[in-house]
Amino acid sequence: MNGDQGEGTVWAWDKGPLGRLVKTAYIGMRRELEGLLKPYGITHTQWSALGIIDHYPGITPSEMEPILMIERPSVTSLINGLVKRGLVYRRDHPEDARSKQIYLTEPGKELAAQTRHLTQQIDDAVRLEFSPDEYESLRSLLVRVVQRMDRK
């Protein structure tokens, strides 16, 4: 490997494609969040699901799929695991007999409340690397990238 890549680095992430750079930043932030979640005994995906269900009580698995960005069988498996842990429960959908609505149990609500602030800790740490204007520009530019990709 050439010397431009930095010590211990296999890929020159700062010179690669934008997608790779965004992914590298995301993975770093996700790993940090997973470390913060470890004492609570939940994964990043479980934490995300709890937050979504907390925000949208009665959400269906098919509605969770695009938010979580995982396939339906994975959503089902995720919900099954949360049910087994006593963090969520299913209820028949009042308008669609084939569908279930998902709600947090009291322990699920407590866990969601205890862990809600964790992403803010990571955002705050990243924010310290930028001036306020730079940080807002970064957010604005990333929103534009997401919007562009959503048009596809």
C-alpha positions as CSV (number, residue, x, y, z in Angstrom):
1,M,0.0,0.0,0.0
2,N,1.2,3.5,-0.7
3,G,2.1,6.0,2.0
4,D,-0.8,8.3,1.2
5,Q,-3.2,6.0,3.1
6,G,-2.0,6.7,6.6
7,E,-0.7,4.2,9.2
8,G,-2.9,1.2,9.6
9,T,-5.3,2.3,6.9
10,V,-6.1,0.0,4.0
11,W,-8.2,2.5,2.1
12,A,-7.5,6.2,1.5
13,W,-11.0,7.1,2.7
14,D,-10.3,10.8,2.3
15,K,-9.5,10.4,-1.4
16,G,-12.1,7.8,-2.3
17,P,-15.7,8.1,-3.6
18,L,-18.2,10.3,-1.7
19,G,-20.3,7.2,-0.9
20,R,-17.4,5.5,0.8
21,L,-16.6,8.7,2.8
22,V,-20.2,8.9,4.0
23,K,-20.3,5.2,4.8
24,T,-17.0,5.5,6.8
25,A,-18.4,8.4,8.8
26,Y,-21.7,6.5,9.5
27,I,-19.9,3.3,10.5
28,G,-17.7,5.3,12.9
29,M,-20.7,7.0,14.5
30,R,-22.6,3.7,14.6
31,R,-19.7,1.9,16.4
32,E,-19.6,4.7,18.9
33,L,-23.3,4.4,19.5
34,E,-23.1,0.6,19.8
35,G,-20.5,1.1,22.5
36,L,-22.9,3.5,24.4
37,L,-25.7,1.0,24.0
38,K,-23.8,-2.0,25.2
39,P,-24.5,-1.4,28.9
40,Y,-28.3,-1.4,28.1
41,G,-28.0,-4.8,26.3
42,I,-29.5,-3.7,23.0
43,T,-28.1,-3.3,19.5
44,H,-28.2,-0.3,17.3
45,T,-31.1,-1.8,15.2
46,Q,-33.1,-2.7,18.3
47,W,-32.5,0.8,19.7
48,S,-33.6,2.3,16.4
49,A,-36.8,0.2,16.4
50,L,-37.6,1.2,20.0
51,G,-37.2,4.9,19.1
52,I,-39.5,4.5,16.0
53,I,-42.2,2.7,18.0
54,D,-41.9,5.2,20.8
55,H,-42.4,8.0,18.2
56,Y,-45.1,6.2,16.2
57,P,-47.1,4.0,18.7
58,G,-49.1,1.5,16.7
59,I,-46.8,1.5,13.7
60,T,-46.9,-1.7,11.6
61,P,-43.9,-3.7,10.5
62,S,-44.4,-2.7,6.9
63,E,-44.3,0.9,7.9
64,M,-41.1,0.3,9.9
65,E,-39.3,-1.3,7.0
66,P,-38.4,1.8,5.0
67,I,-37.6,3.8,8.1
68,L,-35.2,1.1,9.4
69,M,-34.0,0.5,5.9
70,I,-34.1,-3.3,6.4
71,E,-36.1,-6.0,4.6
72,R,-39.5,-7.3,6.0
73,P,-38.1,-10.6,7.2
74,S,-35.5,-8.7,9.2
75,V,-38.2,-6.4,10.7
76,T,-40.2,-9.4,11.7
77,S,-37.2,-11.1,13.4
78,L,-36.3,-7.8,15.1
79,I,-39.8,-7.4,16.5
80,N,-39.9,-11.1,17.6
81,G,-36.7,-10.5,19.6
82,L,-38.1,-7.3,21.2
83,V,-41.3,-9.2,22.1
84,K,-39.3,-12.0,23.7
85,R,-37.5,-9.4,25.8
86,G,-40.7,-7.9,26.9
87,L,-40.0,-4.5,25.3
88,V,-42.8,-4.4,22.7
89,Y,-46.1,-6.1,22.1
90,R,-48.3,-6.7,19.0
91,R,-51.9,-5.8,18.7
92,D,-54.3,-6.6,15.9
93,H,-54.8,-3.7,13.5
94,P,-58.3,-2.4,13.8
95,E,-58.7,-1.8,10.0
96,D,-56.5,-4.6,8.5
97,A,-56.9,-8.1,9.9
98,R,-53.6,-9.2,8.2
99,S,-51.5,-6.6,10.0
100,K,-50.3,-6.0,13.5
101,Q,-49.6,-2.8,15.3
102,I,-46.5,-2.5,17.5
103,Y,-46.4,-0.8,20.9
104,L,-43.8,-0.4,23.6
105,T,-44.4,-2.1,26.9
106,E,-43.6,-0.1,30.1
107,P,-40.0,-1.6,30.2
108,G,-39.7,-0.7,26.5
109,K,-40.8,2.9,27.2
110,E,-38.3,3.2,30.1
111,L,-35.5,1.8,27.9
112,A,-36.3,4.2,25.0
113,A,-36.4,7.1,27.5
114,Q,-33.1,6.1,29.0
115,T,-31.3,5.8,25.7
116,R,-32.9,8.6,23.7
117,H,-30.1,11.0,24.4
118,L,-27.2,8.8,23.2
119,T,-27.2,10.0,19.6
120,Q,-27.1,13.6,20.8
121,Q,-23.8,12.8,22.7
122,I,-22.3,11.6,19.4
123,D,-23.6,14.6,17.5
124,D,-22.3,16.9,20.1
125,A,-18.8,15.3,19.9
126,V,-18.8,15.7,16.1
127,R,-20.1,19.2,16.3
128,L,-17.0,20.2,18.3
129,E,-14.9,19.5,15.2
130,F,-16.7,22.3,13.3
131,S,-17.7,25.9,13.6
132,P,-21.4,26.4,14.0
133,D,-21.6,27.5,10.3
134,E,-19.6,24.5,9.1
135,Y,-21.8,22.1,11.1
136,E,-25.0,23.6,9.6
137,S,-23.4,23.5,6.1
138,L,-22.5,19.9,6.6
139,R,-26.0,19.0,7.7
140,S,-27.5,21.0,4.8
141,L,-25.2,19.3,2.2
142,L,-26.0,15.9,3.6
143,V,-29.7,16.6,3.4
144,R,-29.3,17.6,-0.2
145,V,-27.4,14.3,-1.0
146,V,-30.2,12.3,0.7
147,Q,-32.9,14.2,-1.2
148,R,-31.0,13.6,-4.5
149,M,-30.8,9.9,-3.8
150,D,-34.5,9.7,-2.9
151,R,-35.4,11.0,-6.3
152,K,-33.9,7.9,-7.9
